[in-house]
Amino acid sequence: MRGFCCSSSRGECYLVYDFVTGGTLYILIWKMEVKMCLSFLIGFPSSRAMQKGLRYLQSNEASKPTMVHQNILVEKVLLDNQFNPLIMDAGFPKLLADDNVYSAPKVGAAMGYLALEYITTGRITETSDVYAFGVIVLQVLSGKTTVRGSIRMAVEFLRFDDFVDTNLKKKYSKLEAAILSKIAVMCIHKLSEQRPKW
């Protein structure tokens, strides 16, 4: 994000981002050619870049406070012309604090990306964004908008053809699919303390 401007009298905020030509990750996965989605997965440099950005938010680098994004979903990941991800709304995450609760309007918008601790207590943890990241990785791999329990079982038994996007027509690296899906399943563990840290 380059900057923002908020008007308290009108109750509006404007966010200013770099112009990106690649659209959103949502468009890449569900609206564009399968080959483009496959190129996003090869070596998964884009997921590493997204993970790096989220790790920065939660770090104490440059004397900034620790932050949790809280609202990561495929529609909020912009892509430049080389498919490098830019995370939208990263300028307005809530500060990580014991008394922070998730706002009701956001919950409806991000359902499916929310970790169990969000849903049950309304509290954020440092691994709440990790959960959303895992959901996004499984969405990219499966080409599906919802991630179901059957995907976890397929990952455990290394049955990638059962959940990897059928449009890929088995033209993907099973080794990369194994690595990515195992990482993603660890990220969506229901216990926040069992999820990987950035």
C-alpha positions as CSV (number, residue, x, y, z in Angstrom):
1,M,0.0,0.0,0.0
2,R,1.3,3.4,-1.0
3,G,-1.0,5.5,1.2
4,F,-4.4,6.1,2.5
5,C,-6.8,8.9,3.4
6,C,-9.8,8.7,5.8
7,S,-12.6,11.1,6.2
8,S,-14.1,10.9,9.7
9,S,-17.0,13.1,8.7
10,R,-18.0,11.0,5.7
11,G,-16.9,7.7,7.3
12,E,-14.9,6.7,4.2
13,C,-11.3,5.5,3.7
14,Y,-9.4,5.4,0.4
15,L,-6.4,3.0,0.0
16,V,-3.8,3.7,-2.7
17,Y,-1.9,0.7,-4.2
18,D,0.5,0.3,-7.0
19,F,-1.3,-0.4,-10.3
20,V,-1.1,-4.2,-10.9
21,T,-2.1,-5.8,-14.2
22,G,-2.4,-9.4,-13.0
23,G,-5.7,-9.1,-11.3
24,T,-6.4,-11.1,-8.2
25,L,-5.5,-14.6,-7.2
26,Y,-9.3,-15.3,-7.3
27,I,-9.3,-14.4,-11.0
28,L,-6.2,-16.5,-11.7
29,I,-7.6,-19.6,-10.1
30,W,-11.3,-19.5,-11.2
31,K,-11.5,-17.3,-14.3
32,M,-8.3,-17.6,-16.2
33,E,-6.5,-20.4,-18.1
34,V,-5.3,-23.5,-16.2
35,K,-1.8,-23.0,-17.6
36,M,-1.6,-19.7,-15.7
37,C,-2.6,-21.3,-12.5
38,L,-0.1,-24.0,-13.0
39,S,2.7,-21.4,-13.6
40,F,1.7,-19.9,-10.3
41,L,2.3,-23.2,-8.6
42,I,5.6,-24.1,-10.3
43,G,8.2,-23.9,-7.6
44,F,5.6,-21.9,-5.7
45,P,7.6,-18.6,-5.7
46,S,4.4,-16.6,-5.3
47,S,3.3,-18.4,-2.2
48,R,6.7,-17.9,-0.7
49,A,6.4,-14.2,-1.4
50,M,3.0,-14.1,0.1
51,Q,4.3,-15.9,3.2
52,K,7.2,-13.5,3.4
53,G,4.8,-10.5,3.4
54,L,2.6,-12.0,6.1
55,R,5.7,-12.8,8.2
56,Y,6.8,-9.2,7.9
57,L,3.4,-8.0,9.2
58,Q,3.8,-10.2,12.3
59,S,7.5,-9.3,12.9
60,N,8.9,-6.5,15.0
61,E,11.2,-5.3,12.2
62,A,11.8,-1.6,11.9
63,S,10.4,-1.0,15.3
64,K,6.8,-1.5,14.1
65,P,4.2,-3.2,16.2
66,T,3.3,-6.8,15.6
67,M,0.2,-7.0,13.4
68,V,-2.2,-9.7,12.1
69,H,-4.0,-9.1,8.8
70,Q,-7.2,-11.0,9.8
71,N,-8.9,-10.9,6.4
72,I,-6.7,-12.8,3.9
73,L,-8.6,-14.4,1.1
74,V,-8.0,-15.0,-2.6
75,E,-9.8,-11.8,-3.6
76,K,-7.4,-9.8,-1.5
77,V,-4.2,-11.1,-3.1
78,L,-3.3,-8.9,-6.1
79,L,-0.9,-10.1,-8.7
80,D,1.5,-8.1,-10.8
81,N,2.4,-8.9,-14.4
82,Q,5.0,-11.5,-13.1
83,F,2.5,-13.1,-10.7
84,N,4.2,-11.6,-7.6
85,P,1.5,-11.3,-4.9
86,L,0.6,-8.0,-3.2
87,I,-1.6,-8.4,-0.1
88,M,-4.4,-5.9,-0.1
89,D,-5.6,-4.2,3.1
90,A,-2.3,-5.0,4.8
91,G,-2.1,-1.4,5.9
92,F,-5.1,-1.7,8.2
93,P,-4.7,-4.9,10.2
94,K,-5.6,-4.7,13.9
95,L,-2.7,-4.6,16.3
96,L,-2.2,-8.0,18.0
97,A,-3.4,-7.5,21.5
98,D,-5.3,-9.7,24.1
99,D,-8.4,-7.6,23.9
100,N,-8.8,-7.6,20.1
101,V,-11.9,-9.3,18.9
102,Y,-12.9,-10.0,15.3
103,S,-15.6,-7.7,14.1
104,A,-18.9,-9.3,13.0
105,P,-19.1,-7.8,9.5
106,K,-15.7,-9.1,8.6
107,V,-16.5,-12.6,9.8
108,G,-19.2,-13.1,7.2
109,A,-16.9,-11.9,4.4
110,A,-14.0,-14.2,5.3
111,M,-15.9,-17.4,6.3
112,G,-13.9,-20.4,5.2
113,Y,-10.6,-18.6,5.8
114,L,-11.2,-18.2,9.5
115,A,-9.3,-20.3,12.1
116,L,-11.3,-22.0,14.8
117,E,-10.2,-19.6,17.4
118,Y,-11.8,-16.7,15.4
119,I,-15.1,-18.5,15.2
120,T,-15.3,-19.8,18.7
121,T,-13.8,-16.9,20.7
122,G,-13.5,-14.0,18.4
123,R,-9.9,-13.7,19.4
124,I,-6.9,-13.4,17.0
125,T,-3.7,-15.3,17.4
126,E,-0.4,-15.1,15.6
127,T,-1.3,-18.1,13.6
128,S,-4.7,-17.0,12.4
129,D,-3.2,-15.7,9.2
130,V,-1.2,-18.9,8.9
131,Y,-4.6,-20.7,8.8
132,A,-5.9,-18.5,6.0
133,F,-2.6,-19.0,4.1
134,G,-3.1,-22.8,4.2
135,V,-6.7,-22.5,2.9
136,I,-5.4,-20.4,0.0
137,V,-2.7,-22.9,-0.9
138,L,-5.3,-25.7,-0.9
139,Q,-7.7,-23.7,-3.0
140,V,-4.9,-23.1,-5.6
141,L,-4.0,-26.8,-5.6
142,S,-7.6,-28.1,-5.8
143,G,-9.2,-25.3,-7.9
144,K,-12.1,-25.4,-5.5
145,T,-13.6,-22.5,-3.6
146,T,-14.1,-24.6,-0.4
147,V,-11.7,-26.8,1.3
148,R,-13.2,-30.0,2.7
149,G,-12.0,-32.7,5.1
150,S,-11.6,-35.2,2.2
151,I,-8.7,-33.1,1.1
152,R,-6.9,-33.7,4.4
153,M,-7.4,-37.5,4.0
154,A,-6.1,-37.4,0.4
155,V,-3.0,-35.5,1.5
156,E,-2.4,-38.0,4.3
157,F,-2.6,-41.0,1.9
158,L,-0.7,-39.1,-0.9
159,R,-3.7,-39.4,-3.2
160,F,-3.1,-36.2,-5.0
161,D,-5.2,-37.1,-8.1
162,D,-8.2,-37.1,-5.7
163,F,-8.0,-33.4,-5.0
164,V,-5.5,-31.6,-7.2
165,D,-7.4,-29.6,-9.8
166,T,-8.6,-32.0,-12.6
167,N,-8.0,-29.2,-15.1
168,L,-4.3,-29.7,-14.6
169,K,-4.7,-33.1,-16.3
170,K,-2.0,-34.6,-14.1
171,K,0.5,-32.2,-15.5
172,Y,2.0,-31.2,-12.2
173,S,4.9,-32.3,-10.0
174,K,3.7,-34.9,-7.4
175,L,6.7,-33.9,-5.3
176,E,5.7,-30.3,-5.2
177,A,2.0,-31.2,-4.7
178,A,3.1,-33.3,-1.7
179,I,5.2,-30.6,-0.2
180,L,2.6,-27.8,-0.7
181,S,-0.4,-29.8,0.5
182,K,1.4,-31.1,3.6
183,I,2.4,-27.5,4.5
184,A,-1.1,-26.3,3.8
185,V,-2.7,-29.1,6.0
186,M,-0.3,-28.1,8.8
187,C,-1.4,-24.5,8.4
188,I,-5.1,-25.3,8.8
189,H,-4.6,-27.4,12.0
190,K,-7.5,-26.6,14.3
191,L,-5.2,-26.0,17.2
192,S,-3.4,-22.7,16.7
193,E,-0.3,-23.8,18.7
194,Q,0.1,-26.8,16.3
195,R,0.3,-24.6,13.2
196,P,3.7,-23.6,11.8
197,K,5.1,-20.2,12.6
198,W,6.4,-17.8,9.9
